[in-house]
Amino acid sequence: MTQRTKQHSVDRWALRASVGVFILGLSFGGVDFSTANAAVPPSTTIPPTTNIPIDEPVEGGGVIDTPTDQSTTVPAPTNTIPASCFIPTPVQATFVGRLSASDRRTARFEVMQMRGGSLDGYSVANLVDVQYDEDVRYLDLEQSYIVAVGIDQSSGVLYSKIRDPEPLYGGSQVVGVNTGVKCPEIEDAVRTLTMDARSVESGVLAPLKNAKTKLGRAILLPFLWVFGGLFGLATIRAFVVTVYRTGKRAWSGQ
């Protein structure tokens, strides 16, 4: 074998070795790349969702767009009583009391039985004063009543009533006044009742029903005064006329 042929064989083996090394390197590089990819965990980031309208099929074809922004807030309830309407005073206490004394505005009760609430701070020695204003004239001494009392916001005293107060200036009945406000009918429980739970008589002649003597006096006394005055004037006139005539006769010598 010649020198040239040997050189050609060495070059061919060197080329084959180079190609083999290159292929082996590529194999190891691919294995490392796949191993690295296996070692890195996949990303778990969830992209933000967006409100995508959902189309619902309907009969006859077509779709219905379903709104995605639906508020679940419940509106707060509003007050159904207008500010200009009357709101009754809450009842502080309810008791059975016997009227022991009274003046032109206030009644004093002896508490016989508590029906509800409390009179702490208002009752002394089982006696309690209740303000009635003009309604006190409809109550009778030594009579028992069912009394529901409230606290007067201006004076802080206990009060009750027999009649419903009349609205000032006729209320909404004044000509030209039409508020358009409809007030609900709320019963005022601050009231005084008889023992059989009836309203206390508050008519014009109610204060005179148990005052027959005073009523007779009120009718007879003016008549007696007028009749007595006329009789006295007639007597004085007759006396003066008699004296005058007697003196005249005596003066003339008759």
C-alpha positions as CSV (number, residue, x, y, z in Angstrom):
1,M,0.0,0.0,0.0
2,T,1.4,3.3,-1.0
3,Q,1.9,6.4,1.1
4,R,-0.9,8.2,-0.7
5,T,-3.4,5.4,-0.1
6,K,-2.7,5.3,3.6
7,Q,-3.1,9.1,3.9
8,H,-6.5,8.8,2.1
9,S,-7.7,6.1,4.6
10,V,-6.7,8.1,7.6
11,D,-8.6,11.1,6.3
12,R,-11.7,9.0,5.7
13,W,-11.6,7.6,9.3
14,A,-11.0,11.0,10.7
15,L,-14.1,12.3,8.8
16,R,-16.2,9.4,10.1
17,A,-15.1,10.0,13.7
18,S,-15.9,13.7,13.4
19,V,-19.4,12.9,12.1
20,G,-19.9,10.4,14.9
21,V,-18.8,12.9,17.6
22,F,-21.2,15.5,16.1
23,I,-24.1,13.2,16.1
24,L,-23.4,12.0,19.6
25,G,-23.2,15.7,20.8
26,L,-26.6,16.4,19.3
27,S,-28.1,13.4,21.1
28,F,-26.8,14.5,24.4
29,G,-28.0,18.1,23.8
30,G,-31.5,16.9,23.0
31,V,-31.6,14.8,26.2
32,D,-30.5,17.7,28.4
33,F,-33.1,20.0,26.8
34,S,-36.0,17.6,27.4
35,T,-34.8,17.0,30.9
36,A,-34.7,20.8,31.6
37,N,-38.2,21.1,30.2
38,A,-39.4,18.3,32.4
39,A,-37.8,19.9,35.5
40,V,-39.6,23.2,35.1
41,P,-43.2,23.0,36.2
42,P,-45.9,24.3,33.9
43,S,-47.3,27.7,34.6
44,T,-50.5,27.8,36.8
45,T,-51.4,31.4,36.2
46,I,-55.1,31.8,35.4
47,P,-55.8,34.7,33.1
48,P,-58.4,37.2,34.4
49,T,-61.9,36.4,33.3
50,T,-64.0,38.9,31.6
51,N,-67.8,39.3,31.6
52,I,-68.7,37.6,28.3
53,P,-72.4,37.8,27.5
54,I,-74.1,34.4,27.2
55,D,-76.4,33.9,24.4
56,E,-79.4,31.7,25.3
57,P,-81.3,30.1,22.4
58,V,-85.0,30.6,22.2
59,E,-87.7,28.9,20.2
60,G,-88.0,30.0,16.6
61,G,-84.3,30.8,16.3
62,G,-82.3,33.7,17.6
63,V,-80.7,34.3,20.9
64,I,-81.4,36.3,24.0
65,D,-78.6,38.4,25.5
66,T,-78.3,37.7,29.2
67,P,-77.0,40.7,31.2
68,T,-73.9,39.9,33.1
69,D,-73.9,42.9,35.5
70,Q,-76.8,42.2,37.9
71,S,-76.8,44.1,41.2
72,T,-77.8,42.2,44.3
73,T,-78.1,45.2,46.6
74,V,-81.4,45.4,48.5
75,P,-82.6,49.0,48.9
76,A,-83.2,50.1,52.5
77,P,-86.9,50.6,53.5
78,T,-88.0,54.1,53.8
79,N,-90.3,55.7,56.5
80,T,-93.9,55.5,55.4
81,I,-95.1,58.2,57.8
82,P,-94.7,61.7,56.4
83,A,-92.9,64.2,58.7
84,S,-96.0,66.4,58.9
85,C,-98.2,63.7,60.3
86,F,-99.0,63.2,64.0
87,I,-97.1,60.5,65.8
88,P,-98.7,59.5,69.1
89,T,-96.6,59.6,72.3
90,P,-95.7,56.2,73.7
91,V,-97.5,55.0,76.8
92,Q,-95.3,55.2,79.9
93,A,-97.6,53.3,82.2
94,T,-101.2,52.0,82.5
95,F,-102.9,51.7,86.0
96,V,-106.2,51.6,87.7
97,G,-106.5,54.7,89.9
98,R,-109.0,56.3,92.2
99,L,-109.4,60.1,91.9
100,S,-108.6,61.5,95.3
101,A,-108.1,65.2,94.5
102,S,-108.0,67.6,91.5
103,D,-107.5,71.2,90.6
104,R,-108.2,73.1,87.3
105,R,-105.4,71.2,85.4
106,T,-104.1,68.3,87.4
107,A,-105.7,65.1,88.9
108,R,-104.2,63.1,91.7
109,F,-104.9,59.4,91.6
110,E,-104.4,56.7,94.2
111,V,-102.9,53.8,92.3
112,M,-105.0,50.7,92.9
113,Q,-103.4,48.3,90.4
114,M,-100.6,48.5,87.8
115,R,-101.6,47.2,84.4
116,G,-98.3,47.8,82.6
117,G,-95.2,50.1,82.4
118,S,-93.6,51.8,85.3
119,L,-94.3,54.9,87.5
120,D,-90.8,55.0,89.0
121,G,-89.9,58.6,89.7
122,Y,-93.5,59.9,89.4
123,S,-95.3,58.1,92.2
124,V,-95.0,59.1,95.9
125,A,-96.8,57.1,98.6
126,N,-98.9,55.3,96.0
127,L,-100.1,58.7,94.7
128,V,-99.4,60.1,91.3
129,D,-100.3,63.4,89.7
130,V,-101.5,63.4,86.0
131,Q,-102.0,66.5,84.0
132,Y,-105.3,66.8,82.0
133,D,-105.6,70.6,81.4
134,E,-109.3,71.3,80.8
135,D,-110.3,67.6,80.6
136,V,-110.0,67.3,84.4
137,R,-113.5,68.7,84.8
138,Y,-115.0,65.5,83.3
139,L,-113.5,63.3,86.2
140,D,-115.5,62.6,89.4
141,L,-113.9,62.5,92.8
142,E,-113.7,59.1,94.5
143,Q,-114.3,57.3,91.1
144,S,-111.9,54.8,89.7
145,Y,-110.5,54.9,86.1
146,I,-108.2,53.1,83.8
147,V,-105.4,55.6,83.2
148,A,-102.8,55.3,80.4
149,V,-100.2,58.1,80.8
150,G,-97.4,59.4,78.6
151,I,-94.6,61.8,79.3
152,D,-95.0,65.4,78.1
153,Q,-91.9,66.2,76.0
154,S,-92.0,69.9,76.9
155,S,-92.6,69.7,80.7
156,G,-91.5,66.1,81.5
157,V,-94.7,65.4,83.6
158,L,-97.2,62.6,83.2
159,Y,-100.3,63.5,81.2
160,S,-103.4,61.8,79.9
161,K,-106.6,63.0,78.2
162,I,-110.2,62.3,77.7
163,R,-110.9,64.0,74.4
164,D,-108.8,64.1,71.2
165,P,-107.3,67.6,70.7
166,E,-108.7,69.7,67.9
167,P,-106.2,70.7,65.2
168,L,-105.0,74.3,65.3
169,Y,-106.6,76.7,62.8
170,G,-108.8,73.9,61.4
171,G,-105.9,71.7,60.3
172,S,-106.2,71.0,56.5
173,Q,-109.7,72.4,56.4
174,V,-108.5,75.9,55.9
175,V,-109.6,77.4,52.6
176,G,-106.7,77.4,50.1
177,V,-104.6,74.8,52.0
178,N,-104.2,71.4,50.4
179,T,-101.0,69.7,51.5
180,G,-101.8,66.5,49.6
181,V,-100.2,64.4,52.4
182,K,-102.2,61.3,53.5
183,C,-101.4,60.5,57.1
184,P,-102.1,56.9,58.4
185,E,-104.6,56.5,61.2
186,I,-102.7,55.6,64.3
187,E,-104.7,55.3,67.6
188,D,-103.4,57.4,70.4
189,A,-103.3,55.0,73.5
190,V,-102.6,57.8,76.0
191,R,-106.2,58.1,77.3
192,T,-108.3,57.7,80.4
193,L,-111.2,55.3,80.3
194,T,-114.0,54.1,82.7
195,M,-113.7,50.8,84.5
196,D,-115.7,49.1,81.8
197,A,-113.2,50.4,79.2
198,R,-115.6,53.0,77.8
199,S,-114.8,56.6,77.0
200,V,-115.4,59.1,79.8
201,E,-118.4,61.3,79.1
202,S,-117.2,64.6,77.7
203,G,-120.4,66.3,76.5
204,V,-121.3,69.9,77.1
205,L,-123.6,68.9,80.1
206,A,-121.3,66.1,81.3
207,P,-119.9,68.3,84.2
208,L,-123.4,68.9,85.5
209,K,-124.7,65.3,85.6
210,N,-123.6,64.9,89.2
211,A,-124.2,68.5,90.2
212,K,-128.0,68.7,90.4
213,T,-127.9,70.9,93.4
214,K,-125.5,73.3,91.7
215,L,-127.6,73.2,88.6
216,G,-130.8,74.1,90.5
217,R,-129.0,76.9,92.3
218,A,-127.7,78.2,89.0
219,I,-131.2,78.4,87.6
220,L,-133.2,79.5,90.7
221,L,-130.8,82.1,92.1
222,P,-131.0,84.5,89.2
223,F,-134.7,84.3,89.2
224,L,-134.9,84.9,92.9
225,W,-132.6,87.9,92.7
226,V,-134.6,89.5,89.9
227,F,-137.9,88.8,91.5
228,G,-136.6,90.0,94.9
229,G,-135.2,93.2,93.3
230,L,-138.5,94.0,91.6
231,F,-140.5,93.4,94.7
232,G,-138.2,95.6,96.7
233,L,-138.4,98.4,94.2
234,A,-142.2,98.2,94.2
235,T,-142.3,98.2,98.0
236,I,-140.0,101.3,98.2
237,R,-142.1,103.1,95.6
238,A,-145.3,102.4,97.4
239,F,-143.8,103.6,100.7
240,V,-142.5,106.8,99.1
241,V,-145.9,107.5,97.5
242,T,-147.7,106.9,100.7
243,V,-145.4,109.2,102.7
244,Y,-145.7,111.9,100.0
245,R,-149.5,111.8,100.0
246,T,-149.7,111.8,103.8
247,G,-147.4,114.8,104.1
248,K,-149.3,116.7,101.4
249,R,-152.6,116.2,103.2
250,A,-151.1,117.3,106.5
251,W,-149.6,120.4,104.9
252,S,-152.9,121.4,103.3
253,G,-154.8,120.9,106.6
254,Q,-156.9,118.2,105.4
